[in-house]
Amino acid sequence: MLTDIAYAMGSSPQGGAGQGGGMIGSLIPLILIFVIFYFLLIRPQQKRAKAHRQMIENLKKGDKVITSGGVYGVIEAVGTNTVTVKIAENVKVKFGKSYIAAVRAPSEED
């Protein structure tokens, strides 16, 4: 049934002039949708990812951090791909750098 409708819409009357625009006219809405998605979804995500990468590169000993699991702590050591976080007296946990969600300001309360 739908193919019959699509076929009827696609064919021009016998003897009449053909539809103008053709392929380009049907691509313009798709291009417009892609541009909207790029500026509303893709570009902001790229900016957040770049800011997170930069934050991870700038981690240093003594920074107060929050992990993606919600653990608050202070960085004790920074390795190539890991950080050691002190979360309580005599409790140190090693995390992958990518699991550090945010660096807290020194003035923030625990």
C-alpha positions, 0 to 999 in steps of 0.5 A, spaced: 500 500 500 505 504 501 509 503 495 503 504 491 502 511 494 510 512 493 509 510 486 504 515 485 507 521 488 513 520 484 510 519 477 509 526 474 502 526 469 503 524 462 505 530 458 506 535 464 512 538 466 517 534 470 518 536 478 523 541 479 529 540 484 528 532 484 534 529 488 537 536 491 530 538 493 529 532 497 536 532 500 536 539 503 532 537 509 536 532 511 542 536 510 539 541 515 537 536 520 544 534 520 547 541 521 542 542 527 544 535 530 551 537 529 551 544 533 546 541 538 549 535 540 555 533 537 559 540 538 557 541 545 559 533 547 566 534 543 567 541 548 566 537 554 570 531 552 576 536 551 575 540 557 575 533 561 581 531 557 585 537 559 583 537 566 585 530 567 592 532 564 593 537 569 592 533 575 597 534 581 598 531 588 594 535 593 588 536 588 581 535 591 577 530 586 571 527 585 571 520 582 565 518 577 563 513 582 562 519 587 568 518 592 571 524 594 578 524 596 585 528 595 590 525 590 596 522 593 600 520 587 599 521 579 602 516 574 601 515 567 594 512 567 592 512 574 592 516 580 592 514 588 587 518 591 587 518 599 579 517 601 580 517 609 586 516 614 590 510 612 586 509 606 588 510 599 585 507 593 588 507 586 583 509 580 584 510 572 585 517 570 579 517 566 575 515 572 576 522 575 570 526 574 572 533 577 577 537 581 574 541 587 576 547 589 580 547 595 575 552 599 569 546 598 567 543 604 567 535 604 
